[in-house]
Amino acid sequence: MSAAGRTRAALAVACAAGALGAPRPTRGDPPEPPVQVVDLHVDVPWQVHFKGRDRRLDEGHARRETLVAGNYLGIVLPIYLPDRARPEGPRIEDADAVLATVEAIVAANPVFLPLGAARAEPGRISTFLSIEGAGAFAEDIAQIDRFIERGVRLISPNHAKNTRLSSSATGEPASFGLTELGKRFCERVYAKGALIDVSHISDAAFADLVPIAAAHGAPIVATHSNARAVADRPRNLTDEQLRLIGRSGGVAGLNFHAPFVNGTSEADVEDVVAQVDHMVRVAGVDHVAIGSDFDGGITTPKGLADAAALPALAARLRQRGMSRGDVEKVFSRNALRILGWRPAGGSAGQQ
């Protein structure tokens, strides 16, 4: 079975696993089981590969014990290619090296299921891959195929700077969105069965991507971006972008970096809840997910110090009146749907 096929099988099991679908308790019933989490962006590979952190994950936001305490069902581990990886910028070979680090992290932590595992297991966390900052693939866009074949599901054409594929939300002002090469790259990603991650691309690049995604019947995904109307940062999404994500069947992953939560250097759980409220109201409850950005050099909100705090956020949303089913959508179901997407007419493993 191909990596894509194994991932599909694992997702099918994960959707039916554990507490998903548990009914809301009535008076006299035992407490609700914790809501399971599928997190679309956790930067532990960056910490291990570039910052020297131990692969056994005994420090940081996403430690072994915090992931278990947070009731994580799935985690997306990004192959992050820093703009400054080399003086001339990252190379495709750097993506191979970071992927090897991801494989070592998964192997060193029995709590993780192997990449592409065929089925979920109670008490273990399914692992998935993304690429953050794929500008190096401008060297040879066909090289992205082998990463998708190895299970990469989400790919961003740039990180903080403009690349030969796309202008960045935080790059130098540019007169372009997706370059012509970038458009061909996005077409290729969709055709091969993966999705473009819009979290770091510019507004112009987002606009260029919309018709490409529509032509492939692909959902638009922002793995770790919030609402700009609540926190006016270029890395966040406008309301129109959130609506387009919703119409496409995509998701926006809630980012826990305080400046992206409320626009300041400090935030708390109530600020995070305000982001959820706005994103759900604009995009729809089927189109908001978790994309914590844990271990990505972020400033976490008070009350969300690490992955163990996710049940507290779920409880707060329930206290605010969100139904159990809607909390499950935001915390796992919507992300699982996106991770399971394949182009019409076949899967990446069948093409």
Secondary structure, DSSP 4 states (H G I P E B T S, - for coil): --HHHHHHHHHHHHHHSTTTTPPPP-TTSPPPPPPPEEES-B-HHHHHHHH---TT--SSSS-HHHHHHTTEEEEEEEEE--TTSSTT---HHHHHHHHHHHHHHHHH-TTBPPTT-SS--TT-BEEEEEEE-GGGGGG-GGGHHHHHHTTEEEEES-SSS--SSB-BTTSS--S-SB-HHHHHHHHHHHHTT-EEB-TTB-HHHHHHHHHHHHHTTPPPEETT--BTTTS--TTSBPHHHHHHHHHHT-EEEEP--HHHHHSSS--BHHHHHHHHHHHHHHH-GGGEEE---BTSS--PPBT--SGGGHHHHHHHHHHTT--HHHHHIIIIIHHHHHHT---TTS-GGG-
